Amino acid sequence: MIPPRRSGFVWMAAIALASVALIWALLTNLPDEVVRNRFIVIPNGWAYILGAFVVAIAGLGGSAYAYGIATRPGRAGAYALTMGTHIFIWGVLLLVFYPVAYLLAVSFNRNDTLAAALPRAGNVLVRAGVLPDPADFSLAQYEKVLSHTTMLGYQWVIIAALVIAVLVLVGVRLAGRYTGLAPSRVDRWSSWLGWGLFATAAVLVVSITPAQFYGLNEAGERIAASSERTIILYVRNTLLVSGTTGLFAVLIATTAGYAFARMRFEGRYQTLMTFVFVQMFPGFMALVAIFWLMVRLDLLNTFTGLILAYSGGAIAFSAWIFKGYLESVSPALEEAAMVDGATRWGAFYRIILPVSVPMLLFIFLLQFIGTYSEFILANTLLQGQENWTVGIGLRNFTTGRFDTQWGALAASAVIGSLPILIIFYAFQDALTGQYAAGGVKG
């Protein structure tokens, strides 16, 4: 015989599945006048949603009380309120991820426009473009944007190594979560794989050259690749610029932040206030000055000039963040190291840097993401197509008023977002402070 509590959970799960099936059936049978211009238009729809939400909460409370999950009506109400809060949060999360789902749906559609790609029958999520239409599901947009990309043999080996490393990293994480694998071993393997991914990706980025992007005419001769078919080159350029900028930000933050946190010198307070004052002004106010400097230094339309411009803007913010972090780390760690014979630099290198890995990764990712999607400064300093970054390259899909290539734009955006997703997943353990655990013991 099934215990009452477990039976209650079984019945509630069955009710939830039945509700999902009912909602799916209702969405499938909505008339055309309800789905207009890719939106669900229902008069007083908010009242229906609110009523369904109240009924769902009441049903959860009643089921909990009836099947013994909550022994008193008060507890049943609290249980229903908690479950209702969870439902609301999940609803908000689904709305937040709606643009991502829509972008994926457009990228996997054979059509290059939004309106013509939508079917007139079937589930409302398909008719509204949230889910791809199975009849039009295709990789044509990805083939289009990648058709003029030629990878060399050793680069395919590097790509295979990256894919294998990602799969192994996911497997290690899943094994650590669902098996008895020791957390320390999972963290160590994840760290090695993460740094291996970083190094392998850096080698791949450096090895790719603009000469690998070309098409062939009818005579078999090479022709210049169109700007819509070189998204991999834009990603390579962006990774090169953003990665170097992130490394410079870490270098600046570790040295300047440590000096401001641990040393007392003349002008320290005034310099810190200057950093705060500089942050008051948006970066685009310096566009004219930066452009003039790059012209005078002969760095216009070069990655070096763009990296220096980005790195200069990272000095104040990165140094201030790292200074605040070091002030939360006890100086007793360095003092103990220096008592044992270490120099200040040795204490910094052997004690402070290992403990600060999560914060340094945070600074790197902050600068990496901030420059990865930056458009204004890159568009001002980079003028050649071979030097474009992802932001400028994606803008090229929408240059015309009526000829926006939505499918190619969506596919390029998905490809451009993959590096950030991989980097975040690879270093998520370090970002949660695993490396700092046990640094100071009471």
N, C-alpha and C positions, 0 to 999 in steps of 0.2 A: 504493500500500500504506500502511495506517495505521501510524504508528510504534508500537512496543510500549508506551511510556509512555501515549500518548494512547489506545491500545486498552484499556489497563488501566483508565483512567478511564471509558471508555465502558462496559466490562463492569461496573465497580463501580456506575455510575449505573443500569444496567439491573437489577442485583441489588437496589439500594435501592428502585427503583420496584416491582419484583416483590414485595419484602417489604411495602411499603405496601399493595399490592393484596391480598396474602394476609392481612395483619392486618385490613384492612377487611372482607374476606369472613368472617373468623372472628368479628368483632364483629357482623356482620349475622346470623349464625346461632346466637348464644348463646341458650340456652333461657330461658324465663321465670323458672325457679327461680334462675337466676344473677343476674338483674336484679331486685332486691327493694328497694322503697322508694327508688327513684331512685338506687341504688348497685349497683355490680358486686360481687357477693359470690361469690368463688371460694375454696374450701378450699385452704389453702396457696398462695394466689395469689402471694405474695412469692417463693416458690421458682420458680414458672414464669417470673416476670419476671426474676429473677436469672439463671436458666438461659438465657433468651433473650438477655439482655444479654451473657453470656459467649460464647455461640455467635456473636453478631453481631461481637464483637471478634475472635474467632478467625477468622471468615470474612473480616473486613477485612484482618487480618494475612496470611492465606494468599493472598488475592487480590492484595495488594500485592507479595508475594514472587513469586507465579507470573507476574505480568504486568510485572515489571521496575520497578515504582514504588519498591520497596525492594530493593536488590541483595544484602543479606545478611539472614539470619534475625534478627539483633539489631536491624537497622534496621526490619525488618518488625514486630517486637514493639513497638518504640518508636512506629512509625506507627500500629499498631492501638491502643496505649494512648492516643495523642493523639486519635485519632478517637473512641475510647470516652469520653474526657473530654468531647469536644464533644457527643456524643449525650446524655450524662448532664446536661450543662448545659441543652441544649435541652429535655430532659424536665422539668427543674425549672422552666424558664421556662413551659412549657405548663401545668404545675400551678399556677403563680402566676397565669396568665391565665385559669384555669378559672372563677373567680367572675365575671370580666368576660363570658366567653362565655355563662355560664349566665344572667346578668342580661339580656344582649341576646336570648337565646332566649326568656325569659319575656316581655320587652317586645314581641316580635313575634308573640305568640300571642293568638288571639282570646278565649281563656278567661281568667278573672280569678283562678283558683286554680292551685295547683301540681300536685296529684295528678291532677285531672281532665284536665289539659292534655297528659298524656303518653300516647302511643300504646302499644299492646300488641304491635305487630309492627314489624319493620324493624331498622335499624341500632341497636346498643346506645347509641350517642351520642345518637341522637334519642330513644330510649326512656328514657334517663337525664336528658334535658332539656338536655344540653350544646349540641346543635344544635336549631334550631326545626323543628317538624314541618311539612313542606311542605304537608300537607293543612290545617293550621290557621294557616298564615302569614297575618298580617293586620296592618294599621295601626290596628286598632280602639282599642288602648290609647292611642296617641298622639292619635287623634281625640278620645278621651274627655277627656284632660287638657287639650287645647287648644281644646275646643269653645266655651268662653266667653271666648276671647281675641279682641279686635277690634283690629286694627292699622290705623292711619291711612295715608293714601296716601303721605305723605312718609316715613313709617317703613318702608314697603315699599321705597322707593328706597334708604334707608340699609341695609336688610337685603340688598338686591341688591348694593350697593357692597361690603358685607362679604364676601359670597359670592365676588364677583369678585376681591377682594383676596386672599382665601384661596387661590383657584385659581391666581392669578398667582404668589403666593408659593410654592406647591408646584411650579409649573412652573419658576420660577427656580431653586429648589433642585435639581430633577431635571436641569435643563440644566447647572448647575454641576457636577453629579456625573458625568454621562454624556456631556458634550460638552466642547469645548475652551474654554468661556467662562472668562474670567480670574477667579480667586478673589476678587480685590479688587473687581471689578465685582459679583459675586454677593453679597458681603458688603454692599456699599453699597446695592444694590437691596433686599436682604432687610431691611436696617435701615430704609430708607424705608417699605417695605411694612409692617413690624412696627409702627412708630410711627403709620403711617396707620390700621392696624387698631385700635390702642389709642385714637386720637382718635375714629374713627368709632363704635366701641363705646361710648365715653363719651357721645357725643351721643345715641345711641340709648337708653342707660340713663336719661339725664336727661329725655328726651322722653316716656317711658312714664309714664302716670299710672294710679292705681287705677280711675278712671272708665271705662277701656277694657275692664274685665272684668265682663261681665254676660251673662245669658241672657234668653230671651224666653218668655213664657207663651203660652197658646193665643190670647189676645186680642192678641198682638203687643206687649205691654207689657214693659218691662225689669224684670228681677228680679235680685237679688243673686246673683252667681256662687257656687257651692259651693266649699268650701275645696279639694276635690280637683281642681278645674278651673282653678286660678289659679297653676299652677307657674311660668309666665312672670313673674308679678308677684313671686313669691318669689325667682326668679333675679335680677330687676331690683333688688329690695331688697338682696340679698346682694352683688351687684356694686357697688352704690352704697356700702354700708358697708365692704366689704372693700377696694375700690379706694381710698376715702378714707383708710382706716386704713393701707394700704400707702404712700400718699403721705406721710402724717404720719410714719410710721416712717422713711422715707428722709430727710425734712427733719430729724428729730431725730437720726438717725444721722450725717448729714453734719456737722452743727454740733457736737454733743457729742463724737462720735468724733474729729473733727479737733482739738478743744481738748485732749482727753486724750492724743492721740498726739504733738502738736507743741508744746504749751505746758506750762510748769512753773509751778504756782501752789500756794498754800497749801491743803491739804485735798484735793489730787488723789488721793493714794493712798487716803485714807480713803473718798472718794466711790466709787472703783473697788471697794474691798472691800465697800462697802454694796450696790453693784450685784450683786456675787457673792452676798452674803448674802440679798438679796431673791429671787434665783432659786432658792433652796433651798425655798421654800414654793410649793405649787401654787396656781394662780389662784383656784380655787373657795373657798379659805379667806377670801378678801376679799369674798365675795358679799354678806354682810350689810352690811358697811361701804359697799360700792358702791351697794347698793340704798338705804340710808339717805341717802347723798349725793345720789343722783338724785332722791329724794323732796324733799329740802330745796332742791335747785336747780331743781325743777320740770322735770326732764329725763326723768322716767319715761315709758316708752312712746314715746320719740323716737329717731330715728337719731343725733341729736347726742349724746345721752347714751351710747348704745352705742359710737359711734366714739371718744368721749373715754375710755371705760373700756378699750377695746381698745388705744388709743394709749398710755395710761398704762402698760399692761403691756409695751409694746414698747420703752419707753425704755431699760431696762437692757440687754436682750439685743442690740438693734440697735446701740446705741452701743459696746458691748464688741466686737462683730464688726467694725464699721468701724474701730475703734481698732487692732485686731490687723492688719487689712488695710493700713492706712496705715503701720504700723511696718515693713512689708515693702517699702514704696515709698521709694526713696532721697530724702532731703531735698535732695539736690543739684539736683533739678528745680526746686523752689521757690526755692532760693537763686540759681540761674542766672536765673530770671525776675525776682527782686527786684533783682539786679545790673543787669539791663537796664531798670530803672525801674518795675517793677510793684509795687504794694502787696501786703500779705499777702493781702487779700481778692482782689485781681486774680490773684495766683498760685494761690490756692485755686480761683477760678472758672474760670480758663483752663487750668490744668495738672492740678490734683488731680481735679476732677470728670470731665473727659473720660477720664482714665486709670482712674477708679473706676467707670465705667459697669457692667461685669460684676458687681461687688460690690453696687452699688446696686440693680441688677435682682434680684440674689439676695435682698437684704433685702426688696425689695418683694414678690417672689413668696413668700418665707417667711411674711411677715405676711398676704399675701392668702390663701394656702392655709390657714394656721392659723385665720383668722377665717371663711373660707368654709364650713368644715364644723363650726364651733363651735356648740354647742347649749345648754350649761348657762347661761351668762351671757345669751345672747340670749333664752332662754325665761324668764329671771327679769325682764328689763327690758322686753321687748316683749310686750304683752298683746292688741293688736288684730290681727285677721286681715290687715288691709291692710298691716301692718308686719312680718309674719312673714318670716323668712329661709328658706333652703332646708332647713336642718336641722329647724326647727320644722314646716315644711310637709310634709316627708316623714314626720315622726313622726305626723302626722294620719292617714296611711293605715293605721296599725297601732294605733289607739286601742282598737278592740274586740278581744276575745279570740278570736273565731271568725270575724270578718268582715274580716280583713286583705285589702285589695285588692292582691294581689301583682302583677298585670299593670300596673295604673296606677302602683303604686309603682316598678316596674322602668322603665317609660317615663319617669316623672318624674326618676328618678335618672340616666338616660341624658341627658336634656335638661339637667339641672343640671350634669353633668360636662363638657359641651361647652365652656363658657368657659375652664376651666382647660386643657383640651387645646389649644385654639387659642392661648392666651397662651404656653404652653410652646413650642409649635412656632414661633411667631412670633419669640421672643426666644432661641432655643436657641444661636444663634451668639454673641450677646453673653454668654450664661452660660458658654460655653466659653472666654472670655477673648480673643476676637478683637480687641476694642477696645484691650486692654492690650499687644498684640503690638508690639514695637519701641519701647515707652515709655522704656526705658533700654537704651542700647547700650554694649557694653564696648569 
